[in-house]
Amino acid sequence: MIQDLYIKAAYPDAWVRNRDWLTLPTVESGDEKFAGLYAIYSGSENNLRVRLGGSGGHVLAWGEGSTQTTTNNTYYTKAYDYTAISGSVSVDHKGRNYKQVIVTIDFETASTVELERSDTNLEYPTGWLDVVVAAANMTKCTLSQQRRSTELERLRIVQSNITSPGSAYQYTNRLRILELNIGTGASSLASTFSDTGNIRDTNNNPFSLTLPAITSLASTFANCLTTKLGNMTFTGATLTQSTFKGMRNLISIGDINVGNSTKTTNFFNANINMVDCGTITTSANLTHVGSMFNSCYNLRSVNLTNCSGLTSVSNMLVNCDGLESLILTGLTKGGVAAKDGRMNTAALDAFMTSIGTANGSQTLNISGHPGSQTCDPSIATDKGWTITVS
């Protein structure tokens, strides 16, 4: 308990596993096993449904003493009786009583794992609390049906060959720890982590991802409750609209590499509390950045490494009046709302140094900054820009 308090004091966003929870068996890469802690609620419809793909022959243990060997892609349902479950009673964050079981699956050859529930009443929580899985051939692992009410706090996919995550973990709004190992053939993370909780990695550090094969990041983290994210590397992504949109709790994010992206429209739109954003690696492929940072009121810096291909910049920096630094390397098109911020003389000179030669008649308004009257507009006018400083 003292250690838990120390962790919380040193790392306010850190997750500490509930000490009332049963200990899961160890599952590591190569084990071909699933283990999940499941809550059985008092006065609730505790109906769990599992479907497993593959060759069949998986051994499914429901945690209350019964087991069965499965066949391919068949639904198996367990209706738990709260009064018949042994063990102590725990109380969740909403004051609801529950008991616990540990569900395990020993895989023969797993291809898909679908964790569902058979009832449709949103008032009843989905009982998964802590899940770990390792299956080298698993192409899908989903928490489907009525995901909005899930209680899952930790999800570890330590080994898989997942090719289409889709929105598999969407709405897991109490999720805190996430480990994700997916197959090299996966191409889309569209909505995969949207509306999830304040996720961190297994070491309680900001969650980071390096997935060069991913091509679509549409709404991947939209509305996620995370406060901090680490570095994000998606060098193969071409579709990156709304990737981090509406993350109202986000304070900081590390460096981002979307060097093959063509559109980052609404990328960080409405991240009203975001303060720090690392360097965003882009390329001449990037053409549209409309509303990319719209209403990021507290954002201090923006740095895009290649803006030479931009053709649409409407509302890119609207309501970003907290900006202290702006680097748009190679920008040739005007229309960026770069006025009324906090840039000093050096920052404005650095901004004008970063932009490229104007593509025809282009204008920029850099008035309303502390350094507007003392900066050197000739840095930009010598490159063909018309600059407004007052």
CORTA-V394758 format. One record per residue. NEAR is the number of other ideal C-beta (glycine too) atoms within 10 Angstrom. Layout:
{{NEAR} {NEAR}}
This chain:
{{7} {6} {8} {13} {10} {12} {14} {13} {9} {9} {13} {8} {15} {17} {19} {15} {16} {16} {7} {12} {16} {17} {9} {18} {10} {9} {21} {10} {12} {11} {19} {20} {21} {26} {21} {24} {24} {26} {23} {22} {18} {12} {9} {19} {14} {24} {16} {24} {17} {22} {18} {27} {20} {21} {13} {14} {14} {25} {14} {20} {17} {18} {22} {18} {9} {9} {11} {12} {11} {21} {13} {16} {13} {11} {12} {15} {12} {19} {11} {22} {9} {15} {8} {10} {16} {9} {11} {8} {12} {16} {10} {16} {9} {7} {6} {16} {15} {22} {22} {21} {24} {18} {21} {18} {21} {16} {25} {16} {16} {27} {17} {18} {26} {18} {26} {18} {25} {14} {16} {9} {11} {10} {8} {18} {23} {24} {26} {22} {25} {24} {23} {21} {25} {22} {30} {15} {17} {27} {20} {19} {23} {20} {24} {17} {14} {18} {20} {12} {17} {25} {22} {27} {21} {23} {25} {19} {22} {18} {20} {24} {18} {22} {17} {17} {27} {17} {19} {22} {25} {25} {20} {26} {18} {19} {26} {22} {22} {22} {14} {22} {14} {23} {16} {9} {11} {21} {15} {18} {28} {23} {23} {24} {26} {23} {21} {26} {22} {19} {25} {24} {15} {13} {9} {15} {12} {18} {22} {15} {20} {12} {20} {13} {15} {26} {18} {20} {28} {20} {25} {26} {28} {23} {21} {28} {18} {24} {18} {18} {25} {17} {15} {24} {19} {26} {16} {16} {28} {15} {18} {28} {23} {25} {28} {28} {24} {20} {25} {12} {17} {25} {16} {16} {25} {16} {15} {25} {20} {28} {20} {18} {29} {17} {21} {30} {20} {24} {26} {27} {22} {20} {25} {15} {15} {25} {16} {14} {23} {17} {16} {25} {19} {28} {16} {12} {15} {25} {15} {19} {27} {18} {23} {28} {26} {22} {17} {27} {15} {15} {25} {17} {17} {24} {17} {24} {17} {19} {24} {19} {17} {24} {11} {14} {21} {15} {20} {26} {24} {17} {16} {23} {17} {15} {22} {15} {18} {24} {19} {27} {15} {17} {26} {20} {21} {19} {16} {26} {19} {27} {17} {15} {25} {15} {24} {16} {15} {12} {22} {27} {18} {16} {26} {23} {13} {18} {26} {17} {14} {19} {14} {8} {9} {20} {13} {25} {18} {25} {15} {16} {25} {15} {19} {22} {10} {13} {24} {16} {18} {10} {18} {24} {13} {11} {15} {14} {21} {14} {22} {14} {18} {8}}
